[in-house]
């Protein structure tokens, strides 16, 4: 049985989509676990700001991580409690 070029490319696309989907499911569990580990309210605000920067404003991952780290440093230096 020979496959036409259309069916071959469709199978390739389906396989690629499945791989991306499976890795996104596997990768989401640690993110959920880390989000549940947040104990201070200001940490949720920083996480929300990072989510907006990543998804709504389409900023890069590295600048977003650096901005979130800077926000955490600033917030704790002005007296907000550190997580336990």
PELINRA-V159107 format. One record per residue. N is the residue number from 1. OMEGA is omega in radians with two decimals (NA if undefined). BURIAL is 1 if it has 9 or more other C-alpha atoms within 8 Angstrom, else 0. Layout:
BEGIN
n->{N & N}
omega->{OMEGA & OMEGA}
burial->{BURIAL & BURIAL}
END
This chain:
BEGIN
n->{1 & 2 & 3 & 4 & 5 & 6 & 7 & 8 & 9 & 10 & 11 & 12 & 13 & 14 & 15 & 16 & 17 & 18 & 19 & 20 & 21 & 22 & 23 & 24 & 25 & 26 & 27 & 28 & 29 & 30 & 31 & 32 & 33 & 34 & 35 & 36 & 37 & 38 & 39 & 40 & 41 & 42 & 43 & 44 & 45 & 46 & 47 & 48 & 49 & 50 & 51 & 52 & 53 & 54 & 55 & 56 & 57 & 58 & 59 & 60 & 61 & 62 & 63 & 64 & 65 & 66 & 67 & 68 & 69 & 70 & 71 & 72 & 73 & 74 & 75 & 76 & 77 & 78 & 79 & 80 & 81 & 82 & 83 & 84}
omega->{3.11 & 3.12 & 3.06 & 3.13 & -3.13 & -3.12 & 3.11 & -3.14 & 3.10 & 3.10 & 3.13 & 3.12 & 3.14 & 3.12 & 3.13 & 3.12 & 3.14 & 3.12 & 3.13 & 3.14 & -3.10 & 3.10 & 3.12 & 3.09 & 3.13 & -3.11 & -3.09 & -3.10 & 3.09 & 3.13 & 3.12 & 3.11 & 3.13 & 3.12 & 3.10 & -3.13 & 3.12 & -3.07 & -3.10 & -3.13 & -3.12 & 3.10 & 3.10 & 3.11 & 3.12 & 3.10 & 3.10 & 3.09 & 3.10 & 3.11 & 3.10 & 3.14 & -3.10 & -2.96 & -3.10 & -3.10 & 3.10 & 3.07 & -3.13 & -3.10 & -3.07 & 3.09 & 3.12 & 3.09 & 3.13 & 3.11 & 3.11 & 3.09 & 3.11 & 3.11 & 3.11 & 3.12 & -3.14 & -3.10 & 3.12 & 3.14 & 3.08 & 2.98 & 3.08 & -3.03 & 3.03 & 3.07 & -3.12 & NA}
burial->{0 & 0 & 0 & 0 & 0 & 0 & 0 & 1 & 0 & 0 & 0 & 0 & 0 & 0 & 0 & 0 & 0 & 0 & 0 & 0 & 0 & 0 & 0 & 0 & 0 & 0 & 0 & 0 & 0 & 0 & 0 & 0 & 0 & 0 & 0 & 0 & 0 & 1 & 0 & 1 & 0 & 0 & 1 & 1 & 0 & 1 & 1 & 0 & 0 & 1 & 1 & 1 & 1 & 1 & 0 & 0 & 0 & 0 & 1 & 0 & 0 & 0 & 0 & 1 & 1 & 0 & 0 & 1 & 0 & 0 & 1 & 1 & 0 & 0 & 1 & 1 & 0 & 0 & 0 & 0 & 0 & 0 & 0 & 0}
END
